[in-house]
Amino acid sequence: MMREKIQELEKTIQYEFQDKSLIKQALTHSSYANEYRNGKCHHNERIEFLGDAVLELAVSEYLFQNYPKENEGQMTKIRSSLVCEFTLSQCARDISLGQYLYLSKGEEMTGGRERNSILCDAFESIIGAIYLDSGFDKAREFIYKYLLQDVEDKTLFYDAKTILQEMVQGNNWGTLSYILLEEKGPDHNKEFIVQAQVGDRVLGNGVGRTKKAAEQQAAYEAIKRLKNEQV
């Protein structure tokens, strides 16, 4: 079963690992490793750390080459929007990464396969694994293919709250507010669920490790909904 899952993911991302232990480690969440302690099960936190660094370099290089008129501050802002948790979790969903993860029974039961933080970390881990397996060029190729597409749409997320506020005010729709629906999890791993609404009208929902991140996602979902209504 494990071999079949890995082969299926390799086919999806169009990359075949020479060292299969790297992809297995990249897919292993710390909860799974802790649940099955046998001295042979390594989770993906270290490889994610490496993937994060490779990702930042690849995105920085892309912005330097493709945005010649932007200054350092503007490029930093765009990069932040591209490597944030929400954007990377969406990229992970695009390749159905959640279904391949090794999670503990507890994480499985509480929706871990769809949790933004877990998907984001796994996406960075895949990048780290490809880097270790084949070097920077192959890792960059993966990043270009699965992250650096529709950059303008992805960078919208970073300014979502400002853009939504301007849309609401420009159309005189009323007062925009963000309602905290739920706060759960331990202090070191909080999850906030927020709703963006104007009056009694719900525009979008968001989930994040901070209230600000959840509000940004709610605003982003609201903008997409409003734009679709205008088409």
Secondary structure, 3 states (H helix, E strand, C coil): CHHHHHHHHHHHHCCCCCCHHHHHHHCECHHHHHHCCCCCCCCCHHHHHHHHHHHHHHHHHHHHHHCCCCCHHHHHHHHHHHCCHHHHHHHHHHCCHHHHCECCHHHHHCCHHHCHHHHHHHHHHHHHHHHHHHCHHHHHHHHHHHCCCCHHHHHHHHHHHHHHHHHHHHCCCCCEEEEEEEEECCHHHCEEEEEEEECCEEEEEEEECCHHHHHHHHHHHHHHHHHHHHC
